[in-house]
Every structure is written in structure tokens, then in C-alpha cells.
Amino acid sequence: MVAWENWREVVKKRNPKQTRPVPIKGAMDKFSLTIAEQQSCLFLSGLDPDIEPEEVKEYIDTTFKISSKCEKMKTKKDRFKSSFKVYVPTDSKQQVLNENMWGKGIVINHFLHIRRNFNREVNPVTA
């Protein structure tokens, strides 16, 4: 008797993608509740350390004609440059990521949500 004759194929018992129900998306045109605007987070860095979140928000709002939110981040290079977490409407994200709308030396990219153990200083500006 050969050993592989008694073998059988292993079947994966759990497949979470198939067991999860498919989400339902609304289709009603007239709806009494206000629908939330989809927001995307962007990382902005390379600005002078003295720049405040209000100034960044004002620049984005006037330049791109959108409503944004801005938070100053605490980073390792705070003495040399400041970094910001910027919230913009998802449909305007590509417009804001246009390199021709930012000064030389400014870095702007998608914000990576990395969990860290240290507390970062956040100064939100929502007005």
C-alpha cells in the first residue's frame, strides 16, 4: 500500500468573505436625514515651524474652493518644519494632490493611519 493513497485534500473551514453579508446601499432620492460628506485625510509637510493650522486651512479653502479641516502634528522634525493632517472632501482629493498647487519643497500625500504608542499633539481647526 502506498502512503499517498490514504491522503485527502484539506478544505479550509472558514472563509470570512463569503460569510459576511453584502452591504446594502441606499437608493432613495428624497431622504429626510442629512448624508455625511465623505472625507479623505492627507499628509502635508515641509512648511515653516511657525505656520499655524488656521493658515493652512485658509490656503486650502481659498485655493481649491472647498471646506477643509486641519490639525498640526507633532513630529520628530518639529524644530525644522511643521506637518499637518488635512481633511478634504473625497471628490476634491485629486485636485488638492496636484503638485503644481504647492510650493517647492512641500510634501503632500495620502495620510497613512499608523498606530503608535506615543501621544501626538493635535490642534484641530474646524471653523
PyMOL CGO cylinders between C-alpha atoms (Angstrom):
from pymol import cmd
from pymol.cgo import CYLINDER

trace = [
    CYLINDER, 0.00, 0.00, 0.00, 1.30, 3.45, -0.96, 0.3, 1, 1, 1, 1, 1, 1,
    CYLINDER, 1.30, 3.45, -0.96, 1.14, 6.23, 1.68, 0.3, 1, 1, 1, 1, 1, 1,
    CYLINDER, 1.14, 6.23, 1.68, -0.46, 8.89, -0.56, 0.3, 1, 1, 1, 1, 1, 1,
    CYLINDER, -0.46, 8.89, -0.56, -3.48, 6.72, -1.34, 0.3, 1, 1, 1, 1, 1, 1,
    CYLINDER, -3.48, 6.72, -1.34, -4.87, 7.49, 2.13, 0.3, 1, 1, 1, 1, 1, 1,
    CYLINDER, -4.87, 7.49, 2.13, -4.36, 11.23, 1.78, 0.3, 1, 1, 1, 1, 1, 1,
    CYLINDER, -4.36, 11.23, 1.78, -7.27, 13.56, 1.39, 0.3, 1, 1, 1, 1, 1, 1,
    CYLINDER, -7.27, 13.56, 1.39, -7.46, 17.21, 0.40, 0.3, 1, 1, 1, 1, 1, 1,
    CYLINDER, -7.46, 17.21, 0.40, -7.62, 19.73, 3.25, 0.3, 1, 1, 1, 1, 1, 1,
    CYLINDER, -7.62, 19.73, 3.25, -10.62, 22.01, 3.00, 0.3, 1, 1, 1, 1, 1, 1,
    CYLINDER, -10.62, 22.01, 3.00, -10.48, 25.47, 4.54, 0.3, 1, 1, 1, 1, 1, 1,
    CYLINDER, -10.48, 25.47, 4.54, -13.24, 25.63, 7.13, 0.3, 1, 1, 1, 1, 1, 1,
    CYLINDER, -13.24, 25.63, 7.13, -13.55, 29.38, 7.49, 0.3, 1, 1, 1, 1, 1, 1,
    CYLINDER, -13.55, 29.38, 7.49, -13.93, 31.89, 4.71, 0.3, 1, 1, 1, 1, 1, 1,
    CYLINDER, -13.93, 31.89, 4.71, -14.95, 35.22, 6.26, 0.3, 1, 1, 1, 1, 1, 1,
    CYLINDER, -14.95, 35.22, 6.26, -15.52, 36.96, 2.90, 0.3, 1, 1, 1, 1, 1, 1,
    CYLINDER, -15.52, 36.96, 2.90, -18.27, 34.54, 1.97, 0.3, 1, 1, 1, 1, 1, 1,
    CYLINDER, -18.27, 34.54, 1.97, -19.93, 34.56, 5.39, 0.3, 1, 1, 1, 1, 1, 1,
    CYLINDER, -19.93, 34.56, 5.39, -20.08, 38.35, 5.66, 0.3, 1, 1, 1, 1, 1, 1,
    CYLINDER, -20.08, 38.35, 5.66, -23.38, 39.77, 4.39, 0.3, 1, 1, 1, 1, 1, 1,
    CYLINDER, -23.38, 39.77, 4.39, -23.23, 42.12, 1.41, 0.3, 1, 1, 1, 1, 1, 1,
    CYLINDER, -23.23, 42.12, 1.41, -23.86, 45.75, 2.46, 0.3, 1, 1, 1, 1, 1, 1,
    CYLINDER, -23.86, 45.75, 2.46, -26.97, 47.47, 1.17, 0.3, 1, 1, 1, 1, 1, 1,
    CYLINDER, -26.97, 47.47, 1.17, -26.58, 50.95, -0.35, 0.3, 1, 1, 1, 1, 1, 1,
    CYLINDER, -26.58, 50.95, -0.35, -29.50, 53.35, -0.25, 0.3, 1, 1, 1, 1, 1, 1,
    CYLINDER, -29.50, 53.35, -0.25, -31.13, 54.49, -3.47, 0.3, 1, 1, 1, 1, 1, 1,
    CYLINDER, -31.13, 54.49, -3.47, -33.87, 56.87, -2.28, 0.3, 1, 1, 1, 1, 1, 1,
    CYLINDER, -33.87, 56.87, -2.28, -33.64, 60.34, -3.83, 0.3, 1, 1, 1, 1, 1, 1,
    CYLINDER, -33.64, 60.34, -3.83, -35.71, 62.21, -1.23, 0.3, 1, 1, 1, 1, 1, 1,
    CYLINDER, -35.71, 62.21, -1.23, -34.37, 61.35, 2.22, 0.3, 1, 1, 1, 1, 1, 1,
    CYLINDER, -34.37, 61.35, 2.22, -35.17, 63.28, 5.41, 0.3, 1, 1, 1, 1, 1, 1,
    CYLINDER, -35.17, 63.28, 5.41, -31.76, 62.83, 7.10, 0.3, 1, 1, 1, 1, 1, 1,
    CYLINDER, -31.76, 62.83, 7.10, -28.59, 64.65, 6.09, 0.3, 1, 1, 1, 1, 1, 1,
    CYLINDER, -28.59, 64.65, 6.09, -26.00, 62.45, 4.41, 0.3, 1, 1, 1, 1, 1, 1,
    CYLINDER, -26.00, 62.45, 4.41, -22.40, 62.78, 5.67, 0.3, 1, 1, 1, 1, 1, 1,
    CYLINDER, -22.40, 62.78, 5.67, -19.82, 64.09, 3.24, 0.3, 1, 1, 1, 1, 1, 1,
    CYLINDER, -19.82, 64.09, 3.24, -17.03, 61.59, 2.51, 0.3, 1, 1, 1, 1, 1, 1,
    CYLINDER, -17.03, 61.59, 2.51, -13.70, 62.90, 3.82, 0.3, 1, 1, 1, 1, 1, 1,
    CYLINDER, -13.70, 62.90, 3.82, -10.14, 61.87, 2.95, 0.3, 1, 1, 1, 1, 1, 1,
    CYLINDER, -10.14, 61.87, 2.95, -7.04, 62.53, 5.03, 0.3, 1, 1, 1, 1, 1, 1,
    CYLINDER, -7.04, 62.53, 5.03, -3.88, 63.96, 3.51, 0.3, 1, 1, 1, 1, 1, 1,
    CYLINDER, -3.88, 63.96, 3.51, -0.39, 64.46, 4.97, 0.3, 1, 1, 1, 1, 1, 1,
    CYLINDER, -0.39, 64.46, 4.97, 1.18, 67.88, 4.40, 0.3, 1, 1, 1, 1, 1, 1,
    CYLINDER, 1.18, 67.88, 4.40, 4.76, 68.62, 5.44, 0.3, 1, 1, 1, 1, 1, 1,
    CYLINDER, 4.76, 68.62, 5.44, 7.70, 70.89, 4.73, 0.3, 1, 1, 1, 1, 1, 1,
    CYLINDER, 7.70, 70.89, 4.73, 6.18, 74.16, 5.95, 0.3, 1, 1, 1, 1, 1, 1,
    CYLINDER, 6.18, 74.16, 5.95, 7.85, 76.61, 8.33, 0.3, 1, 1, 1, 1, 1, 1,
    CYLINDER, 7.85, 76.61, 8.33, 7.56, 75.57, 12.01, 0.3, 1, 1, 1, 1, 1, 1,
    CYLINDER, 7.56, 75.57, 12.01, 5.69, 78.81, 12.82, 0.3, 1, 1, 1, 1, 1, 1,
    CYLINDER, 5.69, 78.81, 12.82, 2.82, 78.10, 10.38, 0.3, 1, 1, 1, 1, 1, 1,
    CYLINDER, 2.82, 78.10, 10.38, -0.48, 77.52, 12.18, 0.3, 1, 1, 1, 1, 1, 1,
    CYLINDER, -0.48, 77.52, 12.18, -3.31, 75.15, 11.15, 0.3, 1, 1, 1, 1, 1, 1,
    CYLINDER, -3.31, 75.15, 11.15, -5.58, 78.15, 10.52, 0.3, 1, 1, 1, 1, 1, 1,
    CYLINDER, -5.58, 78.15, 10.52, -3.21, 79.41, 7.80, 0.3, 1, 1, 1, 1, 1, 1,
    CYLINDER, -3.21, 79.41, 7.80, -3.10, 76.02, 6.07, 0.3, 1, 1, 1, 1, 1, 1,
    CYLINDER, -3.10, 76.02, 6.07, -6.89, 75.70, 6.23, 0.3, 1, 1, 1, 1, 1, 1,
    CYLINDER, -6.89, 75.70, 6.23, -7.34, 79.20, 4.79, 0.3, 1, 1, 1, 1, 1, 1,
    CYLINDER, -7.34, 79.20, 4.79, -4.93, 78.45, 1.91, 0.3, 1, 1, 1, 1, 1, 1,
    CYLINDER, -4.93, 78.45, 1.91, -6.69, 75.19, 1.01, 0.3, 1, 1, 1, 1, 1, 1,
    CYLINDER, -6.69, 75.19, 1.01, -10.19, 76.67, 1.32, 0.3, 1, 1, 1, 1, 1, 1,
    CYLINDER, -10.19, 76.67, 1.32, -9.43, 79.71, -0.86, 0.3, 1, 1, 1, 1, 1, 1,
    CYLINDER, -9.43, 79.71, -0.86, -7.21, 77.97, -3.42, 0.3, 1, 1, 1, 1, 1, 1,
    CYLINDER, -7.21, 77.97, -3.42, -9.37, 74.91, -4.03, 0.3, 1, 1, 1, 1, 1, 1,
    CYLINDER, -9.37, 74.91, -4.03, -12.78, 76.42, -3.14, 0.3, 1, 1, 1, 1, 1, 1,
    CYLINDER, -12.78, 76.42, -3.14, -13.55, 73.60, -0.67, 0.3, 1, 1, 1, 1, 1, 1,
    CYLINDER, -13.55, 73.60, -0.67, -14.19, 73.25, 3.05, 0.3, 1, 1, 1, 1, 1, 1,
    CYLINDER, -14.19, 73.25, 3.05, -11.32, 71.52, 4.87, 0.3, 1, 1, 1, 1, 1, 1,
    CYLINDER, -11.32, 71.52, 4.87, -10.13, 70.74, 8.39, 0.3, 1, 1, 1, 1, 1, 1,
    CYLINDER, -10.13, 70.74, 8.39, -6.52, 70.87, 9.53, 0.3, 1, 1, 1, 1, 1, 1,
    CYLINDER, -6.52, 70.87, 9.53, -4.56, 69.51, 12.51, 0.3, 1, 1, 1, 1, 1, 1,
    CYLINDER, -4.56, 69.51, 12.51, -0.94, 70.28, 13.34, 0.3, 1, 1, 1, 1, 1, 1,
    CYLINDER, -0.94, 70.28, 13.34, 1.01, 67.11, 14.05, 0.3, 1, 1, 1, 1, 1, 1,
    CYLINDER, 1.01, 67.11, 14.05, 3.84, 66.57, 16.49, 0.3, 1, 1, 1, 1, 1, 1,
    CYLINDER, 3.84, 66.57, 16.49, 6.77, 65.03, 14.61, 0.3, 1, 1, 1, 1, 1, 1,
    CYLINDER, 6.77, 65.03, 14.61, 10.45, 64.34, 15.20, 0.3, 1, 1, 1, 1, 1, 1,
    CYLINDER, 10.45, 64.34, 15.20, 11.45, 67.27, 12.97, 0.3, 1, 1, 1, 1, 1, 1,
    CYLINDER, 11.45, 67.27, 12.97, 9.25, 69.92, 14.64, 0.3, 1, 1, 1, 1, 1, 1,
    CYLINDER, 9.25, 69.92, 14.64, 12.20, 72.32, 15.07, 0.3, 1, 1, 1, 1, 1, 1,
    CYLINDER, 12.20, 72.32, 15.07, 12.87, 72.42, 11.32, 0.3, 1, 1, 1, 1, 1, 1,
    CYLINDER, 12.87, 72.42, 11.32, 9.46, 72.03, 9.65, 0.3, 1, 1, 1, 1, 1, 1,
    CYLINDER, 9.46, 72.03, 9.65, 5.82, 71.54, 10.53, 0.3, 1, 1, 1, 1, 1, 1,
    CYLINDER, 5.82, 71.54, 10.53, 3.48, 68.76, 9.41, 0.3, 1, 1, 1, 1, 1, 1,
    CYLINDER, 3.48, 68.76, 9.41, -0.30, 68.70, 9.17, 0.3, 1, 1, 1, 1, 1, 1,
    CYLINDER, -0.30, 68.70, 9.17, -3.13, 66.22, 8.84, 0.3, 1, 1, 1, 1, 1, 1,
    CYLINDER, -3.13, 66.22, 8.84, -5.65, 67.72, 6.42, 0.3, 1, 1, 1, 1, 1, 1,
    CYLINDER, -5.65, 67.72, 6.42, -9.22, 66.52, 5.90, 0.3, 1, 1, 1, 1, 1, 1,
    CYLINDER, -9.22, 66.52, 5.90, -10.67, 67.29, 2.46, 0.3, 1, 1, 1, 1, 1, 1,
    CYLINDER, -10.67, 67.29, 2.46, -13.79, 66.08, 0.62, 0.3, 1, 1, 1, 1, 1, 1,
    CYLINDER, -13.79, 66.08, 0.62, -13.03, 62.80, -1.17, 0.3, 1, 1, 1, 1, 1, 1,
    CYLINDER, -13.03, 62.80, -1.17, -14.19, 64.14, -4.54, 0.3, 1, 1, 1, 1, 1, 1,
    CYLINDER, -14.19, 64.14, -4.54, -11.64, 67.03, -4.25, 0.3, 1, 1, 1, 1, 1, 1,
    CYLINDER, -11.64, 67.03, -4.25, -8.70, 64.89, -3.11, 0.3, 1, 1, 1, 1, 1, 1,
    CYLINDER, -8.70, 64.89, -3.11, -7.01, 64.59, -6.52, 0.3, 1, 1, 1, 1, 1, 1,
    CYLINDER, -7.01, 64.59, -6.52, -7.36, 68.33, -7.05, 0.3, 1, 1, 1, 1, 1, 1,
    CYLINDER, -7.36, 68.33, -7.05, -5.55, 69.02, -3.75, 0.3, 1, 1, 1, 1, 1, 1,
    CYLINDER, -5.55, 69.02, -3.75, -2.83, 66.44, -4.57, 0.3, 1, 1, 1, 1, 1, 1,
    CYLINDER, -2.83, 66.44, -4.57, -1.84, 68.44, -7.67, 0.3, 1, 1, 1, 1, 1, 1,
    CYLINDER, -1.84, 68.44, -7.67, 1.89, 69.22, -7.33, 0.3, 1, 1, 1, 1, 1, 1,
    CYLINDER, 1.89, 69.22, -7.33, 1.53, 72.49, -9.26, 0.3, 1, 1, 1, 1, 1, 1,
    CYLINDER, 1.53, 72.49, -9.26, -0.63, 73.95, -6.49, 0.3, 1, 1, 1, 1, 1, 1,
    CYLINDER, -0.63, 73.95, -6.49, 2.07, 73.60, -3.79, 0.3, 1, 1, 1, 1, 1, 1,
    CYLINDER, 2.07, 73.60, -3.79, 5.41, 75.35, -3.31, 0.3, 1, 1, 1, 1, 1, 1,
    CYLINDER, 5.41, 75.35, -3.31, 8.77, 73.74, -3.98, 0.3, 1, 1, 1, 1, 1, 1,
    CYLINDER, 8.77, 73.74, -3.98, 9.84, 71.56, -1.03, 0.3, 1, 1, 1, 1, 1, 1,
    CYLINDER, 9.84, 71.56, -1.03, 6.30, 70.92, 0.21, 0.3, 1, 1, 1, 1, 1, 1,
    CYLINDER, 6.30, 70.92, 0.21, 5.36, 67.25, 0.56, 0.3, 1, 1, 1, 1, 1, 1,
    CYLINDER, 5.36, 67.25, 0.56, 1.71, 66.21, 0.24, 0.3, 1, 1, 1, 1, 1, 1,
    CYLINDER, 1.71, 66.21, 0.24, 0.50, 62.63, 0.14, 0.3, 1, 1, 1, 1, 1, 1,
    CYLINDER, 0.50, 62.63, 0.14, -2.22, 60.28, 1.34, 0.3, 1, 1, 1, 1, 1, 1,
    CYLINDER, -2.22, 60.28, 1.34, -2.26, 60.08, 5.13, 0.3, 1, 1, 1, 1, 1, 1,
    CYLINDER, -2.26, 60.08, 5.13, -1.16, 56.70, 6.50, 0.3, 1, 1, 1, 1, 1, 1,
    CYLINDER, -1.16, 56.70, 6.50, -3.05, 55.79, 9.67, 0.3, 1, 1, 1, 1, 1, 1,
    CYLINDER, -3.05, 55.79, 9.67, -0.21, 54.14, 11.60, 0.3, 1, 1, 1, 1, 1, 1,
    CYLINDER, -0.21, 54.14, 11.60, -0.94, 53.30, 15.21, 0.3, 1, 1, 1, 1, 1, 1,
    CYLINDER, -0.94, 53.30, 15.21, 1.82, 54.43, 17.55, 0.3, 1, 1, 1, 1, 1, 1,
    CYLINDER, 1.82, 54.43, 17.55, 2.25, 54.33, 21.32, 0.3, 1, 1, 1, 1, 1, 1,
    CYLINDER, 2.25, 54.33, 21.32, 3.19, 57.98, 21.78, 0.3, 1, 1, 1, 1, 1, 1,
    CYLINDER, 3.19, 57.98, 21.78, 0.72, 60.84, 22.10, 0.3, 1, 1, 1, 1, 1, 1,
    CYLINDER, 0.72, 60.84, 22.10, 0.83, 63.29, 19.24, 0.3, 1, 1, 1, 1, 1, 1,
    CYLINDER, 0.83, 63.29, 19.24, -0.15, 66.88, 19.70, 0.3, 1, 1, 1, 1, 1, 1,
    CYLINDER, -0.15, 66.88, 19.70, -3.26, 67.75, 17.75, 0.3, 1, 1, 1, 1, 1, 1,
    CYLINDER, -3.26, 67.75, 17.75, -4.61, 71.25, 17.23, 0.3, 1, 1, 1, 1, 1, 1,
    CYLINDER, -4.61, 71.25, 17.23, -7.87, 70.90, 15.25, 0.3, 1, 1, 1, 1, 1, 1,
    CYLINDER, -7.87, 70.90, 15.25, -9.28, 73.81, 13.28, 0.3, 1, 1, 1, 1, 1, 1,
    CYLINDER, -9.28, 73.81, 13.28, -12.80, 73.23, 12.02, 0.3, 1, 1, 1, 1, 1, 1,
    CYLINDER, -12.80, 73.23, 12.02, -14.23, 76.72, 11.50, 0.3, 1, 1, 1, 1, 1, 1,
]
cmd.load_cgo(trace, "trace")
